[in-house]
């Protein structure tokens, strides 16, 4: 199931203009010309890498032709993971090629790394309960309603899973926990004592059995022909609700707001997050859609 998503979908968000945070318009790519196997001699993508990336922050690679920069694509390159979760990718003229096809834009846009840019998305869930502590079922489907911790992104105003980028050398499990603490619990602004208390409570949730929802390429508006987002989305489910009841949600870092959100297909979320959330409802047998037909087709 992990990679089924990437083999059957085509770009949509990765073809949108203007490119996020800019006025740059992508070259238009017709649906039948997205795949690299389709020859297209006149393909003339726009080259764009944001100034924030070219400024050379610690999270970004240099330009491909910069002296002394010889990245090892398709392998672990020192502390930087350049392997893709979807297997080997093509490197053409020294530049990695987006495995999902053309995007109408070359360079890196807002992304720091050439090739895969790895993120982690913790999907923290609980059952919706009434004042007496009983699970709340949906009136139409009779299935219990699931809730997840959502943040409202400061950059685009969309609701999202509180995930983020994997730091060089960091284990995915550490990223999942760190990003949740930073974005949903505002841990960066907490005192060492408060932080230690949060850590203790969260340890119980993040060390229990969990479900890897998805690993692989993400259709993201920041993707280019040479740089793209990949993620590992992991569900941590608080079955009794006791662990998360005592954790005060507080937006931090990149988050504008944070709250528990009822899950249904009506949710409009950032990037591929709706798809990840849907997979969690299927795994836990929770409510997703009032239309019985939508449960069947993928």
N, C-alpha and C positions, 0 to 999 in steps of 0.2 A: 504494500500500500504506500510505502514511503514516497516513492518517486512516481506514482501513477499520475499525480497532478501535472508534473512537468511534461510528461509524454503526450498528454491529451489536450493541453490547453494551448492557445496561442496568445501572444501579447495583446493586452488592451491598454493597461495603465502605462506600460513601457513605450507606448507610441503617442502619448498625449503631449500636446503643446499648449501654452509655452512650457519649456522645461522649468521645473520647480525653482523658485527663487530667482528667476531671470525673465528676460523677454525673448529668449532664444526659441525660435520655431524649428522643430525637427523637420527634416525632409520627409515628405509623405511616403509611407510604405504601404502599398496595397496588400490586402490580406494574403493573396496568392503569391506574394513575393517576400514574405517574412522569412521563410526558410532559406538557409544558405545553399541548399541543394538546387534551388531554382536559380538558374543563371540570370543575371541582370547586369549587363555591361554598363548601362547608364546610371547605375546606383551612385548617387552623389551626396553622401551624408554630410551634415554640418559638423564641424569640429568645435567642441566646447569643453573646457575644464574651468570650473569656478575659481575665482581669485582666492577664495578661502582655502582651496586645495593647493593651488600654485604657491601660496605663501609658505608652504613647507612645514605644516604642523606635525607633531610627532605621530599622528594617526595616518598620515598620508605618505605615499611613495613619491619619489622624484619623478620627473618626466622620463619617458623611456630612453631618450637619447642622452640624458645627463651622464657626464663622465663618472665612472665608478659605480654606476647603478647597473647591476646585471642580475635581475631577479630570476629565481629558479621556479618557473611556472610548473603547475601540476605536481608540486611536492611541498613539503614543509621547508620554508626558507628561513633558517634561523628560528626566530620566535614567531615569524609571520606564516600563517597557514594559507598556502596558495593552492592547496588541493580543493577541488570542487566536490560537493556532496553528491553530484550527479555523474561522477566519473571524469574521464579525461576530456579536456577541451582543446580546441585547435589554437595554435599560436601562429599568427600570420604577420610577416614583416615585423617580428618582435613584439607584436601586440596580441593579447588573448582575444579570442572571438566568442561573443556571447552565445552560449549553447542553444538558446531558444530562438535565435534568429536576429534579423536586422531590426534596428530601432530608429533609424533615421538620424542618429547622432553618434559621432565618434569622440574619443577622449574619455574623460572620467566624470564629467559633470560635477556633481557634489560628492562623489564617492572617492574615498582616499586611496584605495588599492586598485591597481590594474588587475583584472580578473575578478575572482569571487571576493566579496566583502561579507564577512560572516557575522550574523546576528543571532540572538537567542530570544525567544518569546515565551515567557512563563504565563500559562493560562491557569489562573487560580480560581477555582470554582467552589460553590456551595449550593445547597438546595434552598429555594425561596421558602420561608416559613411564615406562618401567621403569628399573631400575638401570643398564642398558646404554645408556640414551638412546633406546630404540625406542618408537614410539607404541604405546599400549595400546588394543586393540580390545575392544569389549564382546562377551562370550562368546555372547550370543544373536543380536544384530543384525549382528555383524561390523563395525560402524561404529566409528571411532575415538572415544574419550571425550575430551570437551572439559572444561577446567576454567576457572573464573573467580574473580576476587578478590572475596570476599564479606565484608561486615562484619556483626557482630551489633549491632543498634541498641540503644543504652542505654535509649531511652524505652519500647520495647515488647518487647525481647528477641527479635525476629524477625531472620532473616538477610536481607540486602538488598544491592543494588548500592551502592557508596560514593558516592552522589550528594549534591546539596545545592542550595540556592537560588542563583539568579543575582543577583549584587549589582547595584544600579542602575548603568547605564552599562557593565556588563561584557559582553564578548563571550562567547558560549556556549563557544567553544573554550577560552577562559581559565578559565571556571568548571569545565569538565570536568577539566582538568589540576589546578587548584587543589584541588578537592574530593577528587580521588584522592590527592593529596599529603597533604592534611590528615587524611583519614580512614583511609587504608590505609598511609601511610608516616610518620604522626605528624610532619609537617614543622614544625608550629607549635612543637614542643619542640626542634628541631634548631638547632645553631650555624650561623652564616652559611656556614662552610666546608662543613659536612655538607650543608646545604641546596643549595649550589651544585653539589655532586657529584651529588646526587639529580636536580637540574634537568637536568644534562647527560645523565644516563642516560635520563631520562624523555623528553627532547626527541626522541630517536630514535623512541621508540614513538608519541608523540603527533603527530609531524609526518609519519608515513608515511600511506599510503592507509588510509582508514577507511570504515566502513559505518554510515550513519545508520539505526538500527534502527526508530525510531519518533519521531514528532513529534505532540504533541497532548494532548488531555484525558486525565487519569488518574483512575480510580476509586479514590479515596483516603478513608480513614476520617475525615479532617479536613475534607472538603468540606462546603459549606453551599449554600443556595439563592443566596447572594450572593458567595461566594468559593470558588475551586476550584484544584486543582493541575493544572499542565500541565508536560510535560517534553519534552526532546529526549534520547533514549537513543542513544548512539554506541558502536559496537564498535571497540576497538583490539586487533587480534589479533597476538600475538607468535608468528609461525609457527615459528621455530626454537627459541624458548624462551630464547635467549641474553640478550636484554635484561632480562627479568624475573628470570632466575636470580640476577643480581647485586644485585637490589633487596631489601633486608630489609623484609618486611612487619611493620608495627608499628601497632597500633590507636591512633587519636588522635581528638581533637575529639568527635564524637557517637558514636564507635564503642566498643563494649565489647571486641570481639575481631575479629580479621581473619585470614582464611586462604584458601588455594586450595580450592575446592569442586568435586567432580565433578558434572557437569551431567547430570541426567535428569529425567523428568517427576515423579519422586518428591519433588523439591525443593519445600518449602513456603516461599515467600518473601513479603516485605512488599509491600503494595499490588499493582501490576500487574507486578511485576518478573519473575514466572515467564513471563509472556507475552513480555516482551522477550527473555529468555534463550532461549526456544523459537525465536524468529525468528532468533537468531544461529546456533543449531544447524542450522536449515534452510539458511541461507546458506552455512555451511561444510561441510555434509554430514556433520555429527557425529551421534553417538548421542543419541536423546531418549527413545524409548519401546520397551519390549519387545513391546508390542501393536501389530502392523502397522496396525491400523485407526486408531489415534490419530494417525498421521502424515498421514492424508488429510483428516480434517475439521478445519475451523478453529474 
